[in-house]
């Protein structure tokens, strides 16, 4: 009887939260794979081979950066799908699809595209971030982490984190560490200067982690085992759901977390400290690709769809 009362309480608690629909919807030219935000501008990397920049105030698209098209395996000319984008000062870092399944990495600066890593390296790069004005960190599907100086065109290092297939990683806000995860469900924190694993908490995800976020020394995961785990030095805990969890995010101060938790592609926003469930973000039309807090009160969601939803939390 106590078990059923607990289940009923959790269900009522979930459905008692406030439903929110998007305050604005931004329309990209293709499905949206990666989004970043800076100075009132939203940057979206698409499957259509473009980075599209929107003004948050007007919701208008103000610039499109188009990557060179590539040949697919049968020789057809296709757009180069973008896998990740990142910003540093006036630069944009772009990881995109290359020929034969390999990946290209572009730097966009002064209105020009520069290819800084091409398919000759035979890298299956999944994601990359700026570390500084001249260095980036990237992850390979083989679960190797590399730091590359694009000014000198040399690797600082390329190290194997584990032999499990890579899933996702996130750089810290001070750009000194990364949190990385893989198909084993394990989470590791790596020092970017030494390439050493400095933290490896006991894994609570028992299967592949699809997404990870890392803010203010707090880590949040989205797992294939239908668990979303919060790791921090004060309290480690998890939420169980009835659906695969494809995406998650933390607010900049890690006060709030967000989890894409059901078959309707709805997003649960919760208080990280109290575990209270606060908001249910609706109207995502496809599987979530990214959730992005730009502060403690504003959230973007993107999916395998051309719409990017903007929510203002109450």
C-alpha angles and dihedrals in degrees: 000000000000089000092055092046090052092050090048091049093051091048093049090046091054095048093045092067120103118269115223130191123200118284088204137008122209117203120216127189094245142007110310117240103169136015134189133174134213136156096354093311128114118210119201127190111205142195086241091074096255142112107216122197122206132191108233094211098051098025086224125139105243103177141013124200110198122200123215113270121247139208117254126216093282095044100259118142110243139166114270106247113229116228102181143357133194137180135223120172103307096341130100121204114207129189110195144171116276134188120292090019095292122127135243124209119209133190116209113202134149089006092301134109118227121186107222099172123025137183092272086081089059091219121161092206114185101181141351138194136192115252095179143336090294108021136070134185120218138178127220126211086244087067095252120140119212135189113204130188105213092189094059093027091229135124117240087199145327112208135179111238096186139327093252117103112269120252112172146326139195130202120228120249091251090049093232100109141023132211111218135182141180146186091297092066092238121139123211133182113214128197106229094207096054101021087228125140104242100175134025112169121198106278116249094176107080097194141029117327110219098192139013133190128193123193133154091352091305121118126202125188137195111208142198087223088067092251128123111199128200113203120190138136093256105045132359117196143140143221121226120212138178095239139056110273110225103171143023141168144186127218115246093264091038091238091125133039131195129203131184095223115165146042090263089064090241120158125225116212114200141174108257095208101043097027089227114156107231115169141015112211112209141188101056102146100198143018111311117253097178144000115201128188111198091186137340093289109035130066137182124200127194130184144171085296136080094251124095112194123212120202130188111204118220 
